[in-house]
Amino acid sequence: MNKYNLVCGMEIHIELKTNSKMFCGCKNDPFSAPQPNCYTCPVCLGMPGALPVPNRQAIELTIKLGLALNCQINLFSKFDRKHYFYPDLPKGYQISQYDIPFCHNGYLETQEGRVRIHRIHLEEDTAKLLHTTIDGQPASLIDFNRSSVPLMEIVTEPDIHSATQAKEYAKKIRQIVRYLDVGDCDMEQGGMRLEANISLQKPGITQLPPYKVELKNINSFRFVEQAIEYEIERQTKLLDVDTIPQQETRGWDSNKKQSFIQRSKESAEDYRYFPDPDIPPIRLTQIQVDELKKSLPVLPDQVVINWQESYGVEPRYSEKLLTSAAASSWLEKFWQLSQSQKVSANKLAAALINKQLKFNLEQSVNEILAQYQKQNQTTNMDESELQITIEKLLAQFPKEVGRYQAGEKKLLGFFIGQIKKQVRSGADVKQITQTIIKSLQN
């Protein structure tokens, strides 16, 4: 139905869950800091002569995620300087990776097809600008607690062909990152930021379009879906009058539900990349990579399949419950116990999702199963007492009884609901149902 096909790649930035910052020993906790600029030092403040030292934990977390996303790992890698001027970047350059990232050539499967991952590289985050008013005048303040926090960037190939696929891909990335305990992905505070590079082209053309529009720093899955759909409509109108959209960076206004121009899109040459002379190249061994691979748990997609095949748990429940490897391990024991006790694991999963059953990983699986069984314990009523109650009820609703007997069988649920209001909690619904049907047939 569309005149043009979407050509879209994504860049996802994720702050890593390390104890210290990327190139110094300052605490990595920008969101919970007691005050601005308290977790700083000459390195993350960009002072002359301060020397950066790479964070080993951040490198290992990046490689673990790369392995989980089927990436190849470069045993030789390096850090580069990416030059640009902005108040939140005191050095005048960002330490990043250019041509030899830690991870490359991976992929992630979605319901709408495979999304190839071009690269995963590691860099430092910038400081945070706070726009406010002081003495009645507009002012911008800078908090350097976030400066030099480890920041991982996941870059895809232009394999995304719909806004819904982009949303699914981003959600799956967050799930895996949290599952591996690589990052918290707090989108509201900026722990995970989404960017989409969007172009359109006519069906049948395989060559990439001569332009792309980058939607920058989106902090919601719903917003990224809306923004891509808006850009498809905006760019379609331009192409319809033979106008090629400008190559530019745009923001997303979630209130107006439209994108807006921020600046012209830079090219790699504009950043004047070169190897950081203060940081020696990073050399890994295959043994180190193999050890990191062995440490990976069974990943969410495979766990969903295993639970459905072994315990009958529906994927819609599994996907919401798989918040971490620890949760996966706890739930595996829970399903095993439920199976031995002949309790439906799928009903347990539904109860957990719907908050009818509350648990934490510190509790024993036996305790939670006992809690569920107590909640769902049923008792048989005296048959004659139940029969009298049902007859009184049916006498109150003669019209509904007539409609049921005329073939409107869906009214059975109405009668069951009315009876459940009158009998004690925990009464056996199966017994109630059978007795009502018998009474209605007389």
Residue pairs with C-beta under 8 A, 6 or more apart in sequence:
2 232
2 236
3 202
3 236
3 239
3 240
4 200
4 201
4 202
4 203
4 232
4 235
4 236
4 239
5 161
5 200
5 201
5 202
5 203
6 160
6 161
6 162
6 163
6 198
6 199
6 200
6 228
6 232
7 158
7 161
7 198
7 199
7 200
7 201
7 208
7 209
7 212
8 158
8 160
8 161
8 166
8 196
8 197
8 198
8 199
8 228
9 118
9 155
9 156
9 157
9 158
9 159
9 160
9 196
9 197
10 115
10 154
10 155
10 156
10 160
10 166
10 169
10 170
10 194
10 195
10 196
10 197
11 153
11 154
11 155
11 156
11 194
11 195
11 196
11 197
12 153
12 154
12 170
12 173
12 192
12 193
12 194
12 195
13 151
13 152
13 153
13 192
13 193
13 195
14 151
14 152
14 153
14 154
14 173
14 177
14 182
14 183
14 185
14 191
14 192
15 30
15 125
15 149
15 150
15 151
15 152
15 183
15 184
15 190
15 191
15 192
16 28
16 57
16 58
16 61
16 62
16 149
16 150
16 151
16 152
16 182
16 183
17 61
17 181
17 182
17 183
17 184
18 28
18 55
18 57
18 58
18 61
18 150
19 27
19 28
19 57
20 26
20 27
20 28
20 55
21 27
21 28
21 39
21 43
21 44
21 55
21 124
21 147
21 148
21 149
21 150
22 52
22 54
22 55
22 58
22 95
22 122
22 123
22 124
22 125
22 148
22 149
22 150
22 151
23 43
23 44
23 52
23 53
23 54
23 55
23 95
23 124
23 148
23 279
24 41
24 43
24 44
24 50
24 52
24 53
24 148
25 41
26 39
26 40
26 41
26 43
26 44
26 148
27 33
27 39
28 39
28 149
28 150
29 39
29 145
30 39
30 128
30 143
30 145
30 146
30 149
31 186
31 189
31 191
33 39
33 145
36 130
36 141
36 143
36 144
36 145
37 143
37 144
37 145
38 145
39 145
40 144
40 145
40 147
41 50
42 49
42 50
43 50
43 51
43 52
43 148
44 124
44 144
44 147
44 148
45 90
45 144
45 147
46 89
46 90
46 91
46 92
46 147
47 90
51 278
52 95
52 276
52 278
52 279
54 79
54 279
54 282
55 150
58 122
58 150
58 152
59 102
59 122
59 282
60 292
61 150
61 152
61 180
61 182
61 183
62 102
62 103
62 120
62 121
62 122
62 152
63 73
63 102
63 103
63 284
63 289
63 292
64 180
64 182
64 292
64 295
64 296
65 103
65 120
65 152
65 154
65 176
65 177
65 180
65 182
66 73
66 102
66 103
66 106
66 120
67 73
67 103
67 289
67 292
67 293
67 296
68 176
68 180
68 296
68 299
69 103
69 106
69 107
69 108
69 117
69 120
69 154
69 176
70 106
70 107
70 108
70 117
71 103
71 104
71 105
71 106
71 117
71 120
72 103
72 104
72 105
72 106
73 102
73 103
73 284
73 289
74 100
74 101
74 102
74 103
74 104
74 284
75 283
75 284
75 285
75 286
75 289
76 100
76 281
76 282
76 283
76 284
77 97
77 100
77 101
77 102
77 281
77 282
77 284
78 97
78 100
78 275
78 276
78 279
78 281
78 282
79 95
79 96
79 97
79 122
79 275
79 276
79 279
79 282
80 95
80 96
80 97
80 98
80 99
80 273
80 274
80 275
80 276
81 93
81 94
81 95
81 96
81 272
81 273
81 274
81 275
81 276
82 93
82 94
82 95
82 96
82 98
82 123
82 271
82 273
83 92
83 93
83 271
83 272
83 273
84 92
84 93
84 94
84 266
84 270
84 271
85 92
86 126
87 127
87 129
87 140
87 142
88 126
88 127
88 128
88 129
88 142
88 147
89 126
89 127
90 127
90 144
90 147
94 123
94 124
94 126
95 123
95 124
95 276
95 279
96 121
96 122
96 123
96 124
97 121
97 122
97 123
98 268
98 273
99 273
101 119
101 120
101 121
101 122
102 120
102 121
102 122
102 282
103 117
103 119
103 120
103 121
104 117
104 118
104 119
104 120
105 116
105 117
105 118
106 116
106 117
106 120
107 114
107 115
107 116
107 117
108 114
108 115
108 117
108 169
108 172
108 173
109 115
109 301
110 165
110 168
110 169
110 172
111 165
111 168
112 161
112 162
112 164
112 165
112 168
113 159
113 161
113 165
114 159
115 156
115 157
115 159
115 160
115 165
115 169
116 156
116 157
116 159
117 154
117 155
117 156
117 157
118 155
118 156
118 157
119 154
119 155
120 152
120 153
120 154
120 155
121 152
121 153
121 155
122 150
122 151
122 152
122 153
123 151
123 152
123 153
124 147
124 148
124 149
124 150
124 151
125 146
125 147
125 148
125 149
125 150
125 151
126 146
126 147
127 142
127 143
127 144
127 145
127 146
127 147
128 142
128 143
128 145
128 146
128 190
129 140
129 141
129 142
130 140
130 141
130 142
130 143
131 138
131 139
131 140
132 138
132 139
132 140
132 141
133 139
146 190
152 182
152 183
154 173
156 169
158 197
158 199
158 208
160 166
160 169
160 196
163 224
163 225
163 226
163 228
163 229
163 232
164 225
166 196
166 224
166 225
166 228
167 221
167 222
167 224
167 225
170 194
170 221
170 224
171 221
174 185
174 192
175 300
175 319
175 322
176 299
176 300
177 183
177 185
177 192
178 184
178 185
178 323
178 324
179 297
179 299
179 300
179 322
179 323
179 324
179 325
179 328
180 296
180 297
180 325
181 324
181 325
183 191
183 192
184 191
185 191
185 192
186 192
187 193
187 219
187 220
188 219
190 219
192 219
193 217
193 218
193 219
194 217
194 218
194 219
194 220
194 221
194 224
195 214
195 215
195 216
195 217
195 218
196 214
196 215
196 218
196 224
196 227
196 228
196 231
197 212
197 213
197 214
197 215
198 212
198 213
198 214
198 215
198 228
198 231
198 232
198 235
199 208
199 209
199 211
199 212
199 213
199 235
199 245
200 209
200 232
200 235
200 236
200 239
201 207
201 208
201 209
210 244
211 244
211 245
211 246
211 247
212 247
212 265
213 231
213 235
213 245
213 246
213 247
213 248
213 249
213 250
213 259
213 265
214 248
214 249
214 250
214 265
215 224
215 227
215 228
215 231
215 250
215 251
215 252
215 259
216 249
216 250
216 251
216 262
217 251
218 224
218 227
218 252
220 254
223 252
223 254
226 252
226 254
226 257
227 252
227 259
230 252
230 257
230 258
230 259
231 250
231 259
234 245
234 259
235 245
238 244
238 245
239 245
246 261
246 264
247 264
247 265
248 261
248 262
248 263
248 264
248 265
249 261
249 262
249 263
249 264
249 265
250 259
250 260
250 261
250 262
251 259
251 260
251 262
252 258
252 259
252 260
253 259
253 260
275 281
297 325
297 328
297 329
298 306
298 328
300 319
300 322
300 328
303 318
303 322
303 328
304 315
304 318
304 319
304 322
307 313
307 318
307 331
307 332
307 335
307 345
308 314
308 315
308 318
310 335
311 335
311 338
311 339
311 345
311 346
312 344
312 345
312 346
313 335
313 345
313 346
313 349
314 346
314 349
317 346
317 349
317 350
317 352
317 353
318 349
320 353
321 327
321 331
321 349
321 352
321 353
322 328
326 361
327 361
330 361
330 365
333 365
334 345
334 348
334 365
334 368
334 369
335 345
335 348
337 365
337 366
337 369
338 344
338 345
338 348
338 369
339 345
341 369
341 373
343 369
343 372
343 373
348 357
348 369
348 372
350 356
351 357
351 372
351 375
352 359
356 375
357 368
357 371
357 372
357 375
359 368
377 426
378 426
378 427
378 428
378 429
378 430
379 424
379 426
379 427
379 428
380 428
380 431
381 423
381 424
381 427
381 428
381 431
381 432
383 435
386 423
386 431
386 432
386 435
387 435
387 439
389 419
389 422
389 423
390 415
390 419
390 435
390 436
390 439
391 439
393 415
393 418
393 419
393 422
394 401
394 415
394 439
394 440
397 415
397 418
400 411
400 414
400 415
401 440
403 411
404 411
404 412
404 415
404 440
405 440
412 433
412 436
412 437
412 440
415 436
415 440
416 429
416 432
416 433
416 436
419 432
419 436
420 427
420 429
420 432
423 432
